[in-house]
Amino acid sequence: MWTRLDRLPLSRPNLMIFTALLAGLVTAVILRLWIHVAAFAVTAALGALGVWWARRPHASDVNRVDAIEYRDERDRTIARDGFAVLGVVALVLAMAEFLVAGVLAPASLGFTAPQLLVLCIAWGIANRVAARRY
Amino acid sequence: MSQGELASQLGVSRQTINAIETGRYDPSLGLAARLARFFGLTIEEVFHVDEA
């Protein structure tokens, strides 16, 4: 089923990212944090450039996957494999961070432990969703 | 017919057609069926399944 969102000039994940950037930009303007305004504006501009580049008819598959602008099932398969590797790296790094923090900076465990816990919960949920789908 | 034209007809990217042709990507059953239907053939006639 096609919706209005499908006809937007950017994907749904990018729509969420740009909405968050816009919210940050507006908040920074209200708080008069001009460095933050510039950071949000530059990030949004570079992101928009990336989306435009990835949506060109002759853009490469890597460009589209990097920009989260998938055109077909192969793009989504590539992205899924990429995010799977990213997940493993994130889990390993979070575990290492947790162990190092436990030894060198126990005070920071309040941040690293919940981070690792959330990653493990997300992993468990992802496994269950995938098992139900296949 | 070029890879780009076929990709456009099937609603996929040119890279996907190239990857299928060179055996680097196995399409989903849905895409395989669309591809076969496009050429007026069966899936078995378009794709060779290696039994080994």
N, CA and C atoms of all chains as a GROMACS GRO file, in nm:
protein
  558
    1MET      N    1   0.084  -0.120   0.000
    1MET     CA    2   0.000   0.000   0.000
    1MET      C    3   0.088   0.125   0.000
    2TRP      N    4   0.058   0.217  -0.089
    2TRP     CA    5   0.136   0.340  -0.098
    2TRP      C    6   0.075   0.446  -0.008
    3THR      N    7   0.160   0.519   0.059
    3THR     CA    8   0.114   0.629   0.143
    3THR      C    9   0.183   0.756   0.098
    4ARG      N   10   0.142   0.868   0.157
    4ARG     CA   11   0.207   0.994   0.122
    4ARG      C   12   0.355   0.991   0.156
    5LEU      N   13   0.390   0.919   0.267
    5LEU     CA   14   0.530   0.912   0.308
    5LEU      C   15   0.617   0.847   0.201
    6ASP      N   16   0.560   0.750   0.126
    6ASP     CA   17   0.638   0.682   0.022
    6ASP      C   18   0.674   0.775  -0.093
    7ARG      N   19   0.599   0.885  -0.107
    7ARG     CA   20   0.627   0.976  -0.219
    7ARG      C   21   0.720   1.091  -0.178
    8LEU      N   22   0.764   1.090  -0.052
    8LEU     CA   23   0.856   1.194  -0.008
    8LEU      C   24   0.991   1.179  -0.077
    9PRO      N   25   1.065   1.290  -0.089
    9PRO     CA   26   1.196   1.280  -0.154
    9PRO      C   27   1.305   1.224  -0.064
   10LEU      N   28   1.268   1.157   0.043
   10LEU     CA   29   1.367   1.091   0.129
   10LEU      C   30   1.299   0.976   0.202
   11SER      N   31   1.382   0.882   0.251
   11SER     CA   32   1.327   0.762   0.316
   11SER      C   33   1.272   0.797   0.454
   12ARG      N   34   1.193   0.704   0.511
   12ARG     CA   35   1.136   0.727   0.644
   12ARG      C   36   1.243   0.744   0.752
   13PRO      N   37   1.349   0.658   0.755
   13PRO     CA   38   1.454   0.681   0.856
   13PRO      C   39   1.517   0.820   0.842
   14ASN      N   40   1.540   0.863   0.717
   14ASN     CA   41   1.598   0.996   0.698
   14ASN      C   42   1.500   1.105   0.737
   15LEU      N   43   1.372   1.080   0.715
   15LEU     CA   44   1.270   1.178   0.758
   15LEU      C   45   1.278   1.197   0.909
   16MET      N   46   1.295   1.085   0.983
   16MET     CA   47   1.306   1.094   1.129
   16MET      C   48   1.434   1.167   1.170
   17ILE      N   49   1.544   1.136   1.101
   17ILE     CA   50   1.672   1.200   1.134
   17ILE      C   51   1.663   1.350   1.109
   18PHE      N   52   1.606   1.389   0.994
   18PHE     CA   53   1.597   1.532   0.962
   18PHE      C   54   1.499   1.603   1.055
   19THR      N   55   1.394   1.533   1.098
   19THR     CA   56   1.301   1.593   1.194
   19THR      C   57   1.373   1.619   1.327
   20ALA      N   58   1.454   1.522   1.370
   20ALA     CA   59   1.530   1.539   1.495
   20ALA      C   60   1.630   1.654   1.480
   21LEU      N   61   1.696   1.662   1.364
   21LEU     CA   62   1.791   1.773   1.342
   21LEU      C   63   1.720   1.907   1.343
   22LEU      N   64   1.602   1.913   1.282
   22LEU     CA   65   1.525   2.038   1.279
   22LEU      C   66   1.482   2.077   1.420
   23ALA      N   67   1.439   1.977   1.499
   23ALA     CA   68   1.400   2.003   1.638
   23ALA      C   69   1.520   2.057   1.717
   24GLY      N   70   1.636   1.997   1.695
   24GLY     CA   71   1.757   2.043   1.762
   24GLY      C   72   1.794   2.184   1.719
   25LEU      N   73   1.779   2.212   1.590
   25LEU     CA   74   1.810   2.345   1.536
   25LEU      C   75   1.719   2.450   1.598
   26VAL      N   76   1.590   2.421   1.602
   26VAL     CA   77   1.493   2.517   1.658
   26VAL      C   78   1.521   2.539   1.807
   27THR      N   79   1.548   2.430   1.879
   27THR     CA   80   1.578   2.442   2.022
   27THR      C   81   1.704   2.526   2.043
   28ALA      N   82   1.806   2.501   1.961
   28ALA     CA   83   1.930   2.577   1.975
   28ALA      C   84   1.909   2.725   1.945
   29VAL      N   85   1.822   2.755   1.846
   29VAL     CA   86   1.793   2.895   1.814
   29VAL      C   87   1.722   2.962   1.932
   30ILE      N   88   1.624   2.891   1.988
   30ILE     CA   89   1.549   2.946   2.103
   30ILE      C   90   1.643   2.972   2.220
   31LEU      N   91   1.738   2.880   2.242
   31LEU     CA   92   1.832   2.895   2.354
   31LEU      C   93   1.952   2.982   2.317
   32ARG      N   94   1.957   3.031   2.193
   32ARG     CA   95   2.065   3.116   2.143
   32ARG      C   96   2.203   3.050   2.155
   33LEU      N   97   2.206   2.920   2.126
   33LEU     CA   98   2.333   2.846   2.126
   33LEU      C   99   2.382   2.841   1.981
   34TRP      N  100   2.451   2.947   1.940
   34TRP     CA  101   2.480   2.965   1.797
   34TRP      C  102   2.576   2.860   1.742
   35ILE      N  103   2.668   2.812   1.826
   35ILE     CA  104   2.759   2.706   1.779
   35ILE      C  105   2.676   2.580   1.748
   36HIS      N  106   2.579   2.551   1.835
   36HIS     CA  107   2.495   2.434   1.814
   36HIS      C  108   2.407   2.453   1.690
   37VAL      N  109   2.359   2.577   1.673
   37VAL     CA  110   2.278   2.606   1.553
   37VAL      C  111   2.360   2.576   1.428
   38ALA      N  112   2.484   2.624   1.427
   38ALA     CA  113   2.571   2.601   1.312
   38ALA      C  114   2.596   2.451   1.293
   39ALA      N  115   2.619   2.378   1.404
   39ALA     CA  116   2.646   2.234   1.394
   39ALA      C  117   2.525   2.160   1.337
   40PHE      N  118   2.406   2.193   1.387
   40PHE     CA  119   2.285   2.128   1.336
   40PHE      C  120   2.263   2.162   1.188
   41ALA      N  121   2.284   2.290   1.154
   41ALA     CA  122   2.260   2.334   1.015
   41ALA      C  123   2.357   2.267   0.919
   42VAL      N  124   2.485   2.261   0.957
   42VAL     CA  125   2.585   2.199   0.870
   42VAL      C  126   2.556   2.049   0.856
   43THR      N  127   2.521   1.983   0.968
   43THR     CA  128   2.489   1.840   0.962
   43THR      C  129   2.371   1.814   0.871
   44ALA      N  130   2.267   1.898   0.885
   44ALA     CA  131   2.147   1.881   0.802
   44ALA      C  132   2.180   1.904   0.654
   45ALA      N  133   2.262   2.007   0.627
   45ALA     CA  134   2.298   2.038   0.489
   45ALA      C  135   2.378   1.924   0.426
   46LEU      N  136   2.476   1.870   0.503
   46LEU     CA  137   2.556   1.759   0.451
   46LEU      C  138   2.468   1.634   0.432
   47GLY      N  139   2.376   1.614   0.525
   47GLY     CA  140   2.284   1.500   0.513
   47GLY      C  141   2.196   1.512   0.391
   48ALA      N  142   2.144   1.634   0.368
   48ALA     CA  143   2.058   1.657   0.251
   48ALA      C  144   2.136   1.635   0.123
   49LEU      N  145   2.262   1.679   0.123
   49LEU     CA  146   2.348   1.657   0.006
   49LEU      C  147   2.367   1.507  -0.018
   50GLY      N  148   2.388   1.431   0.091
   50GLY     CA  149   2.405   1.286   0.080
   50GLY      C  150   2.280   1.218   0.026
   51VAL      N  151   2.164   1.262   0.072
   51VAL     CA  152   2.038   1.204   0.025
   51VAL      C  153   2.018   1.235  -0.123
   52TRP      N  154   2.043   1.360  -0.161
   52TRP     CA  155   2.030   1.398  -0.303
   52TRP      C  156   2.125   1.315  -0.390
   53TRP      N  157   2.247   1.300  -0.345
   53TRP     CA  158   2.348   1.225  -0.420
   53TRP      C  159   2.305   1.078  -0.436
   54ALA      N  160   2.251   1.021  -0.327
   54ALA     CA  161   2.212   0.880  -0.328
   54ALA      C  162   2.086   0.854  -0.412
   55ARG      N  163   2.002   0.955  -0.430
   55ARG     CA  164   1.877   0.936  -0.502
   55ARG      C  165   1.890   0.965  -0.652
   56ARG      N  166   2.009   1.001  -0.696
   56ARG     CA  167   2.028   1.020  -0.840
   56ARG      C  168   2.003   0.888  -0.912
   57PRO      N  169   1.952   0.891  -1.033
   57PRO     CA  170   1.923   0.764  -1.104
   57PRO      C  171   2.043   0.672  -1.116
   58HIS      N  172   2.162   0.729  -1.133
   58HIS     CA  173   2.281   0.646  -1.154
   58HIS      C  174   2.370   0.637  -1.030
   59ALA      N  175   2.312   0.662  -0.913
   59ALA     CA  176   2.391   0.652  -0.789
   59ALA      C  177   2.433   0.507  -0.767
   60SER      N  178   2.546   0.487  -0.700
   60SER     CA  179   2.592   0.351  -0.674
   60SER      C  180   2.514   0.291  -0.558
   61ASP      N  181   2.517   0.156  -0.550
   61ASP     CA  182   2.447   0.089  -0.440
   61ASP      C  183   2.506   0.130  -0.305
   62VAL      N  184   2.638   0.146  -0.298
   62VAL     CA  185   2.702   0.185  -0.171
   62VAL      C  186   2.655   0.324  -0.128
   63ASN      N  187   2.643   0.416  -0.224
   63ASN     CA  188   2.593   0.550  -0.193
   63ASN      C  189   2.453   0.543  -0.132
   64ARG      N  190   2.367   0.461  -0.193
   64ARG     CA  191   2.228   0.451  -0.145
   64ARG      C  192   2.223   0.390  -0.006
   65VAL      N  193   2.302   0.283   0.017
   65VAL     CA  194   2.299   0.217   0.148
   65VAL      C  195   2.358   0.309   0.254
   66ASP      N  196   2.467   0.378   0.220
   66ASP     CA  197   2.528   0.473   0.316
   66ASP      C  198   2.428   0.582   0.355
   67ALA      N  199   2.346   0.625   0.259
   67ALA     CA  200   2.253   0.736   0.285
   67ALA      C  201   2.118   0.686   0.336
   68ILE      N  202   2.104   0.556   0.357
   68ILE     CA  203   1.976   0.495   0.400
   68ILE      C  204   1.865   0.530   0.302
   69GLU      N  205   1.896   0.520   0.173
   69GLU     CA  206   1.797   0.545   0.068
   69GLU      C  207   1.791   0.420  -0.020
   70TYR      N  208   1.727   0.314   0.032
   70TYR     CA  209   1.726   0.186  -0.037
   70TYR      C  210   1.629   0.188  -0.154
   71ARG      N  211   1.673   0.132  -0.267
   71ARG     CA  212   1.589   0.131  -0.388
   71ARG      C  213   1.520  -0.003  -0.408
   72ASP      N  214   1.583  -0.112  -0.363
   72ASP     CA  215   1.522  -0.244  -0.387
   72ASP      C  216   1.567  -0.343  -0.280
   73GLU      N  217   1.531  -0.471  -0.301
   73GLU     CA  218   1.558  -0.573  -0.199
   73GLU      C  219   1.707  -0.597  -0.178
   74ARG      N  220   1.787  -0.582  -0.285
   74ARG     CA  221   1.932  -0.603  -0.268
   74ARG      C  222   1.992  -0.494  -0.180
   75ASP      N  223   1.949  -0.369  -0.198
   75ASP     CA  224   1.996  -0.261  -0.112
   75ASP      C  225   1.964  -0.292   0.034
   76ARG      N  226   1.842  -0.342   0.058
   76ARG     CA  227   1.801  -0.373   0.196
   76ARG      C  228   1.882  -0.491   0.252
   77THR      N  229   1.915  -0.588   0.165
   77THR     CA  230   1.997  -0.701   0.210
   77THR      C  231   2.137  -0.654   0.247
   78ILE      N  232   2.194  -0.566   0.163
   78ILE     CA  233   2.327  -0.511   0.192
   78ILE      C  234   2.324  -0.436   0.325
   79ALA      N  235   2.219  -0.353   0.343
   79ALA     CA  236   2.207  -0.274   0.466
   79ALA      C  237   2.192  -0.365   0.588
   80ARG      N  238   2.114  -0.473   0.572
   80ARG     CA  239   2.093  -0.565   0.685
   80ARG      C  240   2.226  -0.630   0.725
   81ASP      N  241   2.304  -0.673   0.626
   81ASP     CA  242   2.435  -0.732   0.656
   81ASP      C  243   2.527  -0.630   0.723
   82GLY      N  244   2.524  -0.508   0.672
   82GLY     CA  245   2.607  -0.402   0.729
   82GLY      C  246   2.569  -0.372   0.874
   83PHE      N  247   2.438  -0.362   0.898
   83PHE     CA  248   2.393  -0.333   1.035
   83PHE      C  249   2.421  -0.452   1.128
   84ALA      N  250   2.422  -0.574   1.073
   84ALA     CA  251   2.455  -0.691   1.156
   84ALA      C  252   2.599  -0.682   1.206
   85VAL      N  253   2.689  -0.642   1.117
   85VAL     CA  254   2.830  -0.625   1.158
   85VAL      C  255   2.840  -0.511   1.258
   86LEU      N  256   2.769  -0.402   1.230
   86LEU     CA  257   2.769  -0.288   1.321
   86LEU      C  258   2.722  -0.330   1.459
   87GLY      N  259   2.619  -0.415   1.465
   87GLY     CA  260   2.566  -0.462   1.593
   87GLY      C  261   2.670  -0.541   1.671
   88VAL      N  262   2.743  -0.629   1.602
   88VAL     CA  263   2.846  -0.708   1.669
   88VAL      C  264   2.955  -0.616   1.724
   89VAL      N  265   2.998  -0.519   1.640
   89VAL     CA  266   3.102  -0.425   1.684
   89VAL      C  267   3.053  -0.345   1.804
   90ALA      N  268   2.928  -0.299   1.800
   90ALA     CA  269   2.872  -0.221   1.910
   90ALA      C  270   2.867  -0.303   2.038
   91LEU      N  271   2.827  -0.430   2.026
   91LEU     CA  272   2.821  -0.517   2.145
   91LEU      C  273   2.960  -0.539   2.204
   92VAL      N  274   3.058  -0.570   2.117
   92VAL     CA  275   3.194  -0.595   2.165
   92VAL      C  276   3.252  -0.470   2.230
   93LEU      N  277   3.233  -0.354   2.165
   93LEU     CA  278   3.285  -0.229   2.221
   93LEU      C  279   3.216  -0.194   2.352
   94ALA      N  280   3.084  -0.215   2.359
   94ALA     CA  281   3.011  -0.184   2.482
   94ALA      C  282   3.056  -0.275   2.596
   95MET      N  283   3.083  -0.403   2.564
   95MET     CA  284   3.133  -0.497   2.665
   95MET      C  285   3.272  -0.452   2.713
   96ALA      N  286   3.359  -0.415   2.617
   96ALA     CA  287   3.494  -0.370   2.653
   96ALA      C  288   3.486  -0.243   2.737
   97GLU      N  289   3.399  -0.151   2.698
   97GLU     CA  290   3.382  -0.026   2.772
   97GLU      C  291   3.334  -0.054   2.915
   98PHE      N  292   3.241  -0.149   2.927
   98PHE     CA  293   3.187  -0.186   3.057
   98PHE      C  294   3.298  -0.243   3.147
   99LEU      N  295   3.380  -0.332   3.089
   99LEU     CA  296   3.487  -0.395   3.167
   99LEU      C  297   3.594  -0.293   3.206
  100VAL      N  298   3.634  -0.209   3.109
  100VAL     CA  299   3.736  -0.107   3.137
  100VAL      C  300   3.684  -0.009   3.240
  101ALA      N  301   3.557   0.032   3.225
  101ALA     CA  302   3.500   0.126   3.321
  101ALA      C  303   3.494   0.064   3.460
  102GLY      N  304   3.463  -0.066   3.466
  102GLY     CA  305   3.455  -0.132   3.595
  102GLY      C  306   3.587  -0.132   3.669
  103VAL      N  307   3.697  -0.136   3.592
  103VAL     CA  308   3.831  -0.140   3.653
  103VAL      C  309   3.886   0.000   3.678
  104LEU      N  310   3.874   0.086   3.575
  104LEU     CA  311   3.941   0.218   3.583
  104LEU      C  312   3.851   0.331   3.632
  105ALA      N  313   3.722   0.322   3.606
  105ALA     CA  314   3.634   0.433   3.645
  105ALA      C  315   3.498   0.379   3.689
  106PRO      N  316   3.495   0.319   3.807
  106PRO     CA  317   3.369   0.259   3.854
  106PRO      C  318   3.252   0.358   3.858
  107ALA      N  319   3.282   0.486   3.873
  107ALA     CA  320   3.174   0.585   3.880
  107ALA      C  321   3.095   0.593   3.749
  108SER      N  322   3.160   0.555   3.638
  108SER     CA  323   3.092   0.565   3.508
  108SER      C  324   3.009   0.441   3.477
  109LEU      N  325   3.009   0.343   3.567
  109LEU     CA  326   2.930   0.222   3.542
  109LEU      C  327   2.781   0.252   3.531
  110GLY      N  328   2.739   0.362   3.594
  110GLY     CA  329   2.598   0.402   3.585
  110GLY      C  330   2.556   0.434   3.444
  111PHE      N  331   2.654   0.467   3.357
  111PHE     CA  332   2.624   0.493   3.217
  111PHE      C  333   2.651   0.371   3.130
  112THR      N  334   2.766   0.305   3.155
  112THR     CA  335   2.805   0.194   3.067
  112THR      C  336   2.719   0.069   3.088
  113ALA      N  337   2.678   0.042   3.213
  113ALA     CA  338   2.598  -0.078   3.239
  113ALA      C  339   2.461  -0.070   3.170
  114PRO      N  340   2.385   0.042   3.186
  114PRO     CA  341   2.257   0.050   3.115
  114PRO      C  342   2.273   0.045   2.963
  115GLN      N  343   2.382   0.103   2.913
  115GLN     CA  344   2.407   0.099   2.769
  115GLN      C  345   2.422  -0.045   2.720
  116LEU      N  346   2.501  -0.124   2.793
  116LEU     CA  347   2.520  -0.264   2.757
  116LEU      C  348   2.390  -0.342   2.773
  117LEU      N  349   2.316  -0.312   2.879
  117LEU     CA  350   2.189  -0.381   2.904
  117LEU      C  351   2.089  -0.354   2.790
  118VAL      N  352   2.079  -0.227   2.748
  118VAL     CA  353   1.987  -0.190   2.640
  118VAL      C  354   2.027  -0.260   2.510
  119LEU      N  355   2.160  -0.265   2.482
  119LEU     CA  356   2.206  -0.334   2.361
  119LEU      C  357   2.168  -0.482   2.365
  120CYS      N  358   2.187  -0.547   2.482
  120CYS     CA  359   2.154  -0.690   2.494
  120CYS      C  360   2.004  -0.712   2.479
  121ILE      N  361   1.923  -0.623   2.536
  121ILE     CA  362   1.777  -0.636   2.524
  121ILE      C  363   1.737  -0.618   2.377
  122ALA      N  364   1.796  -0.518   2.310
  122ALA     CA  365   1.764  -0.494   2.168
  122ALA      C  366   1.804  -0.615   2.085
  123TRP      N  367   1.916  -0.676   2.118
  123TRP     CA  368   1.963  -0.796   2.047
  123TRP      C  369   1.862  -0.909   2.064
  124GLY      N  370   1.820  -0.930   2.189
  124GLY     CA  371   1.722  -1.036   2.216
  124GLY      C  372   1.591  -1.014   2.143
  125ILE      N  373   1.542  -0.890   2.144
  125ILE     CA  374   1.417  -0.858   2.073
  125ILE      C  375   1.434  -0.881   1.923
  126ALA      N  376   1.549  -0.835   1.869
  126ALA     CA  377   1.575  -0.851   1.725
  126ALA      C  378   1.578  -0.999   1.687
  127ASN      N  379   1.639  -1.082   1.771
  127ASN     CA  380   1.643  -1.226   1.743
  127ASN      C  381   1.503  -1.285   1.739
  128ARG      N  382   1.420  -1.244   1.834
  128ARG     CA  383   1.284  -1.299   1.840
  128ARG      C  384   1.198  -1.253   1.723
  129VAL      N  385   1.213  -1.127   1.685
  129VAL     CA  386   1.138  -1.076   1.569
  129VAL      C  387   1.182  -1.148   1.442
  130ALA      N  388   1.314  -1.168   1.428
  130ALA     CA  389   1.365  -1.237   1.308
  130ALA      C  390   1.318  -1.381   1.305
  131ALA      N  391   1.319  -1.449   1.421
  131ALA     CA  392   1.276  -1.590   1.426
  131ALA      C  393   1.128  -1.602   1.390
  132ARG      N  394   1.049  -1.504   1.431
  132ARG     CA  395   0.906  -1.508   1.399
  132ARG      C  396   0.884  -1.481   1.249
  133ARG      N  397   0.969  -1.396   1.192
  133ARG     CA  398   0.952  -1.360   1.051
  133ARG      C  399   0.990  -1.473   0.958
  134TYR      N  400   1.098  -1.547   0.993
  134TYR     CA  401   1.146  -1.653   0.902
  134TYR      C  402   1.097  -1.789   0.949
  135MET      N  403   1.845  -0.550  -2.494
  135MET     CA  404   1.799  -0.469  -2.380
  135MET      C  405   1.912  -0.452  -2.280
  136SER      N  406   1.931  -0.331  -2.232
  136SER     CA  407   2.040  -0.306  -2.137
  136SER      C  408   1.996  -0.343  -1.995
  137GLN      N  409   2.096  -0.357  -1.908
  137GLN     CA  410   2.066  -0.387  -1.768
  137GLN      C  411   1.982  -0.276  -1.706
  138GLY      N  412   2.013  -0.152  -1.744
  138GLY     CA  413   1.939  -0.038  -1.690
  138GLY      C  414   1.793  -0.041  -1.730
  139GLU      N  415   1.767  -0.077  -1.858
  139GLU     CA  416   1.628  -0.083  -1.906
  139GLU      C  417   1.551  -0.195  -1.835
  140LEU      N  418   1.616  -0.310  -1.821
  140LEU     CA  419   1.550  -0.422  -1.752
  140LEU      C  420   1.523  -0.385  -1.605
  141ALA      N  421   1.623  -0.321  -1.542
  141ALA     CA  422   1.607  -0.280  -1.402
  141ALA      C  423   1.489  -0.185  -1.389
  142SER      N  424   1.479  -0.091  -1.482
  142SER     CA  425   1.369   0.006  -1.478
  142SER      C  426   1.234  -0.064  -1.494
  143GLN      N  427   1.229  -0.161  -1.581
  143GLN     CA  428   1.104  -0.236  -1.603
  143GLN      C  429   1.062  -0.313  -1.477
  144LEU      N  430   1.162  -0.366  -1.405
  144LEU     CA  431   1.132  -0.449  -1.288
  144LEU      C  432   1.129  -0.369  -1.158
  145GLY      N  433   1.163  -0.241  -1.164
  145GLY     CA  434   1.161  -0.157  -1.044
  145GLY      C  435   1.274  -0.187  -0.947
  146VAL      N  436   1.389  -0.228  -1.001
  146VAL     CA  437   1.507  -0.250  -0.916
  146VAL      C  438   1.623  -0.170  -0.974
  147SER      N  439   1.737  -0.174  -0.906
  147SER     CA  440   1.852  -0.098  -0.954
  147SER      C  441   1.929  -0.177  -1.060
  148ARG      N  442   2.008  -0.103  -1.140
  148ARG     CA  443   2.090  -0.169  -1.242
  148ARG      C  444   2.192  -0.262  -1.176
  149GLN      N  445   2.242  -0.220  -1.058
  149GLN     CA  446   2.340  -0.303  -0.987
  149GLN      C  447   2.280  -0.438  -0.947
  150THR      N  448   2.149  -0.438  -0.915
  150THR     CA  449   2.084  -0.563  -0.876
  150THR      C  450   2.077  -0.659  -0.994
  151ILE      N  451   2.042  -0.606  -1.113
  151ILE     CA  452   2.038  -0.692  -1.233
  151ILE      C  453   2.177  -0.746  -1.261
  152ASN      N  454   2.278  -0.659  -1.249
  152ASN     CA  455   2.416  -0.702  -1.273
  152ASN      C  456   2.457  -0.810  -1.173
  153ALA      N  457   2.421  -0.792  -1.046
  153ALA     CA  458   2.460  -0.889  -0.943
  153ALA      C  459   2.390  -1.023  -0.966
  154ILE      N  460   2.266  -1.020  -1.015
  154ILE     CA  461   2.195  -1.146  -1.044
  154ILE      C  462   2.262  -1.215  -1.163
  155GLU      N  463   2.292  -1.137  -1.267
  155GLU     CA  464   2.354  -1.194  -1.388
  155GLU      C  465   2.488  -1.259  -1.359
  156THR      N  466   2.565  -1.196  -1.270
  156THR     CA  467   2.699  -1.248  -1.242
  156THR      C  468   2.699  -1.349  -1.127
  157GLY      N  469   2.580  -1.381  -1.074
  157GLY     CA  470   2.570  -1.483  -0.971
  157GLY      C  471   2.609  -1.439  -0.833
  158ARG      N  472   2.624  -1.307  -0.813
  158ARG     CA  473   2.664  -1.259  -0.680
  158ARG      C  474   2.545  -1.240  -0.588
  159TYR      N  475   2.425  -1.235  -0.644
  159TYR     CA  476   2.306  -1.212  -0.562
  159TYR      C  477   2.193  -1.304  -0.605
  160ASP      N  478   2.136  -1.375  -0.508
  160ASP     CA  479   2.019  -1.460  -0.534
  160ASP      C  480   1.894  -1.378  -0.503
  161PRO      N  481   1.811  -1.351  -0.603
  161PRO     CA  482   1.692  -1.268  -0.579
  161PRO      C  483   1.590  -1.340  -0.493
  162SER      N  484   1.500  -1.263  -0.436
  162SER     CA  485   1.389  -1.323  -0.361
  162SER      C  486   1.300  -1.399  -0.460
  163LEU      N  487   1.214  -1.482  -0.405
  163LEU     CA  488   1.124  -1.559  -0.491
  163LEU      C  489   1.035  -1.464  -0.572
  164GLY      N  490   0.992  -1.355  -0.507
  164GLY     CA  491   0.907  -1.258  -0.576
  164GLY      C  492   0.976  -1.194  -0.695
  165LEU      N  493   1.101  -1.152  -0.675
  165LEU     CA  494   1.175  -1.088  -0.785
  165LEU      C  495   1.208  -1.190  -0.894
  166ALA      N  496   1.242  -1.313  -0.851
  166ALA     CA  497   1.270  -1.418  -0.949
  166ALA      C  498   1.147  -1.445  -1.036
  167ALA      N  499   1.030  -1.447  -0.973
  167ALA     CA  500   0.906  -1.471  -1.048
  167ALA      C  501   0.877  -1.356  -1.144
  168ARG      N  502   0.900  -1.231  -1.098
  168ARG     CA  503   0.878  -1.114  -1.186
  168ARG      C  504   0.972  -1.118  -1.305
  169LEU      N  505   1.097  -1.156  -1.277
  169LEU     CA  506   1.198  -1.163  -1.383
  169LEU      C  507   1.157  -1.269  -1.487
  170ALA      N  508   1.116  -1.386  -1.436
  170ALA     CA  509   1.078  -1.494  -1.527
  170ALA      C  510   0.954  -1.454  -1.608
  171ARG      N  511   0.857  -1.393  -1.539
  171ARG     CA  512   0.733  -1.353  -1.608
  171ARG      C  513   0.764  -1.248  -1.716
  172PHE      N  514   0.860  -1.160  -1.686
  172PHE     CA  515   0.896  -1.056  -1.782
  172PHE      C  516   0.944  -1.117  -1.914
  173PHE      N  517   1.020  -1.227  -1.903
  173PHE     CA  518   1.073  -1.291  -2.023
  173PHE      C  519   0.980  -1.400  -2.077
  174GLY      N  520   0.866  -1.420  -2.012
  174GLY     CA  521   0.772  -1.521  -2.056
  174GLY      C  522   0.823  -1.662  -2.034
  175LEU      N  523   0.903  -1.679  -1.930
  175LEU     CA  524   0.961  -1.810  -1.900
  175LEU      C  525   0.925  -1.852  -1.758
  176THR      N  526   0.961  -1.974  -1.720
  176THR     CA  527   0.943  -2.016  -1.582
  176THR      C  528   1.069  -1.984  -1.503
  177ILE      N  529   1.057  -1.987  -1.372
  177ILE     CA  530   1.175  -1.959  -1.288
  177ILE      C  531   1.286  -2.059  -1.316
  178GLU      N  532   1.248  -2.188  -1.334
  178GLU     CA  533   1.349  -2.292  -1.360
  178GLU      C  534   1.423  -2.268  -1.491
  179GLU      N  535   1.355  -2.204  -1.587
  179GLU     CA  536   1.420  -2.176  -1.715
  179GLU      C  537   1.517  -2.059  -1.706
  180VAL      N  538   1.491  -1.969  -1.611
  180VAL     CA  539   1.578  -1.850  -1.598
  180VAL      C  540   1.694  -1.877  -1.504
  181PHE      N  541   1.665  -1.948  -1.393
  181PHE     CA  542   1.768  -1.969  -1.291
  181PHE      C  543   1.811  -2.115  -1.287
  182HIS      N  544   1.943  -2.132  -1.284
  182HIS     CA  545   1.998  -2.266  -1.271
  182HIS      C  546   2.027  -2.292  -1.124
  183VAL      N  547   1.966  -2.398  -1.070
  183VAL     CA  548   1.989  -2.432  -0.929
  183VAL      C  549   2.096  -2.540  -0.922
  184ASP      N  550   2.204  -2.507  -0.852
  184ASP     CA  551   2.313  -2.602  -0.835
  184ASP      C  552   2.276  -2.701  -0.726
  185GLU      N  553   2.254  -2.829  -0.764
  185GLU     CA  554   2.208  -2.930  -0.669
  185GLU      C  555   2.318  -2.974  -0.574
  186ALA      N  556   2.443  -2.959  -0.613
  186ALA     CA  557   2.554  -3.011  -0.532
  186ALA      C  558   2.568  -2.936  -0.401
   0.00000   0.00000   0.00000
